[in-house]
Amino acid sequence: RDMLRREGAAFQVDMVSELTAPFLLEDIDCPVVIGAGTATSSGHLEGARRLAQILDAELFEVEGADHFAPTSSPGAWAELVRRTVTAATART
């Protein structure tokens, strides 16, 4: 029970911190690749799609991958990392 209370307090602090944007999206001035799995929650997937559109970023959707793609779809995760590195190094 004590552990749950401590986690609850931490969760509340975490949620309150999300009420204020830590930065402005228009301040992002670098290549962006946004990854999302099609088996994640609809909110996460839709959020990834919208953010990619707002940032004019590459959207890397992985068919069947869930929210934990690094462990459930490691090959796709590695491809996302490769695309991100390629985008970053192409800019320099």
C-alpha positions as CSV (number, residue, x, y, z in Angstrom):
1,R,0.0,0.0,0.0
2,D,2.8,2.4,0.8
3,M,4.4,1.8,-2.6
4,L,1.1,2.6,-4.3
5,R,0.8,5.8,-2.4
6,R,4.4,6.8,-3.4
7,E,3.7,5.9,-7.0
8,G,0.4,7.9,-6.9
9,A,2.2,11.0,-5.7
10,A,4.8,10.7,-8.4
11,F,2.1,10.1,-11.0
12,Q,0.3,13.3,-9.9
13,V,3.5,15.3,-10.3
14,D,4.2,13.8,-13.7
15,M,0.7,14.6,-14.9
16,V,0.8,18.2,-13.6
17,S,4.1,18.7,-15.4
18,E,2.4,17.9,-18.7
19,L,0.1,20.9,-18.4
20,T,2.9,23.3,-19.5
21,A,4.7,22.8,-22.8
22,P,8.4,22.3,-22.2
23,F,9.2,23.9,-25.6
24,L,7.5,25.2,-28.6
25,L,7.1,22.9,-31.6
26,E,8.1,25.7,-34.0
27,D,11.5,25.8,-32.2
28,I,12.4,22.4,-33.5
29,D,15.0,23.0,-36.2
30,C,16.3,19.6,-37.0
31,P,15.2,16.5,-39.0
32,V,12.5,14.5,-37.1
33,V,11.4,10.9,-37.6
34,I,8.4,9.9,-35.6
35,G,7.8,6.2,-35.0
36,A,4.5,4.5,-34.1
37,G,3.1,1.0,-34.2
38,T,-0.3,0.3,-35.6
39,A,-1.1,-1.9,-32.6
40,T,-0.6,0.8,-30.0
41,S,-3.5,2.8,-28.5
42,S,-5.4,4.8,-31.0
43,G,-4.5,8.0,-29.1
44,H,-0.8,7.3,-29.5
45,L,-1.0,6.5,-33.1
46,E,-3.2,9.5,-34.0
47,G,-0.9,11.7,-31.9
48,A,2.2,10.5,-33.9
49,R,0.4,11.1,-37.2
50,R,-0.6,14.6,-36.2
51,L,2.8,15.5,-34.9
52,A,4.5,14.2,-38.0
53,Q,2.1,16.4,-40.1
54,I,2.7,19.5,-37.9
55,L,6.5,19.1,-38.0
56,D,6.6,18.0,-41.7
57,A,8.5,15.0,-40.3
58,E,8.9,11.5,-41.6
59,L,6.3,9.1,-40.1
60,F,7.6,5.6,-39.6
61,E,4.6,3.4,-38.9
62,V,5.2,-0.2,-38.0
63,E,2.4,-2.6,-38.9
64,G,1.5,-4.7,-35.9
65,A,3.9,-3.1,-33.5
66,D,2.7,-2.0,-30.1
67,H,3.7,0.8,-27.7
68,F,6.8,-1.2,-26.7
69,A,8.3,-1.6,-30.1
70,P,11.9,-1.7,-28.9
71,T,11.2,-5.1,-27.3
72,S,8.2,-6.4,-29.3
73,S,9.6,-5.3,-32.8
74,P,13.3,-4.9,-32.4
75,G,14.0,-5.0,-36.2
76,A,11.6,-2.2,-36.8
77,W,13.0,-0.3,-33.9
78,A,16.5,-0.6,-35.4
79,E,15.2,0.7,-38.7
80,L,13.7,3.7,-37.0
81,V,17.1,4.4,-35.4
82,R,18.9,4.0,-38.7
83,R,16.4,6.4,-40.4
84,T,16.9,9.0,-37.7
85,V,20.7,8.8,-37.9
86,T,20.5,9.1,-41.7
87,A,18.2,12.2,-41.4
88,A,20.5,13.8,-38.9
89,T,23.7,13.2,-40.8
90,A,22.2,14.2,-44.1
91,R,21.6,17.7,-42.7
92,T,25.2,18.3,-41.7
